[in-house]
Amino acid sequence: MLAADVCPALDRRPGQGGLILVRDIIRATAGVSDLSIQQLLSPDKTKRTVRVRQVGILVSSRLTTNSWPDIGQRWGGRDHTTALHSARRAQERIAAECDIALPVFLDLLADLGVAELPAERPESAHVRPVGRAALELEIRTLEFRLAHARARLAALPGDPQ
């Protein structure tokens, strides 16, 4: 039995109503730009590579729920601020219809089977996934603060109500 048999959504591909992953966007970006995946993920700072990479990062930020740190990491181990800056620069270049950003952008959306890029990041991209251990630590911290606040309240002079 395959995973796709249990959960059909796992078998979907971009353009078929399935989830689009950052790796799909990286592959598609390489495909429409004639740059290799290795070039896109490398520290290469040639103008063409940087501009194409920026477009890919912008598309990754709008079509996935990955966090900025995760997007930066997947695009060659970049910092979250670099990923954010890249997306902003690509958006400016696309809006100004300058250099290679617009054609790469349009080809990339077509290759991914996406009619248009959402204006904002998905709402779920703003929510940081939290594991059980992190939640338990947060509960213990809140319980400690609550106990401390109750002790301070009990120590106050006056009528407790």
N, C-alpha and C positions, 0 to 999 in steps of 0.2 A: 504494500500500500504506500502510495506517495503522499507527501504533505499536501499536494494540490487536491488529492482525493478527499482529504479531511477538511481542508479549508480552500475552496476554489479561488479565493482572492489571491492566494499565493501564486497561482498560475497565470495571473493577468500580467500583461505587459503594458508599457506606456502606450497611450493612444487607444487602448482597449478598455478604458475605464478602470484600470488597475492603479495601484500605488506607483508613484514615480519615486525612485530612490536617487540619492546623490550619485551613486555609481552609474545609474542609467544616464544621468545628465552629463557626467564626465565623458562617458563613451560617446554619447550623441554630439557633444561639443567637439571632441576629437574628430568625429566623422564629418561634421559639416565644415570644419576649419582646415582640414589637411594637416593638422598638427597631431603628433602622437600623444597618447595618454601620458607617457613619460615626460614629454615636453611640458604639457599642461601642469603636471604635478611637480615639476622641477623648480629650482630657484631661478630659472631663466627669466631675465628681465628685459628681453628684447620687446620692442613696442608691440609687435603683432601678438606675441605670446601673452603678454600682460593683458592686452585689450580683450583677447578671446577668453582668457581665464576669467576676467572680470565679468564678462557676459554670463559665463557658466555659473559663476558664484551668485550673480543676481537671480538667475533662473532657479538655482538650488534653494535660495532663500524664500522664493515665492511659491514653489511647487511642493516643497517638503516641509515637514514639521521639525526638522533638525534644528538644533540650537546654533547660534553663531559660532561658538567654540567647536562644535562638531563639524559644521560646514568647513571651517578653516582647516581643521585637522584632515578631513577627507580630501581637501584640495591641496595636498602636499605639505601638511603639517604647519599650516599658517595659523597665526594668532587670530582670535576672534575680532580684534579691531581691524586687522588687515582684511578679513572677509567682509566686514561691514563697510569699510572704505571702498573696497572693490565693487560691491553692489551699488553703492551710491554713485561712484564714478561711471559705471556702466549705464546706470539709469540716466545720468546727465548726457552722456554721449549718444544714447539712443534717442532721447528727447530732442537733441540738437541735430540728429540725423548725420552725424559726422563720422568720418573714417570707416573702419570695418565693423564697428559695433552693431549698426542696424542690420546689415545683411546677415551677419552671423546670428544675431538674435532671431530674426525672422526664420532663417533656415533651421535653427535649433528648435523653435516652437513647432515648426512643421514636422521635423523629424520625430519629436516627442508626441505628436498627435494632439497638441494643445492649441485651441483656437486663439486664446489670448491669455496674457499673464495677469494674474490677480493683482489688483492695485496695492494690496497690503499682504504682509506675511499671514499665514494661517493662524487663527487664534490659538490653536493648540501649540504653536511654536513658542508661545510666550510662557507656557506652563512647564516648569522643569520637572521631569519625572523624578519621583522620590521612591527610594526603596524602603523596605520594612525597617531596616536598622536605622535609617535616617529619621523615619517617623517616630520610632520608639525613643530615640534620643531627644527629639523635639518634645515629645510628651513628658519625658523625665525633666527636661529643662523647665517646661511650663509648670509642672507640679512643684518643683523646687521654688520657682518664683512666687507661685500662689501661696505656698507655705510661709515663705519669707514675708510676703505682704500681710498675711493673716497675723503673723507674730508681731509685726510693726503696728498693725491696727489694734491688737490686744494691749500693746504697751502704751497706747495713747491714753491720756487722762480724759475722763468724761464718761458720758452715758453710752454704752454700746447698744445700738439698735439694729 
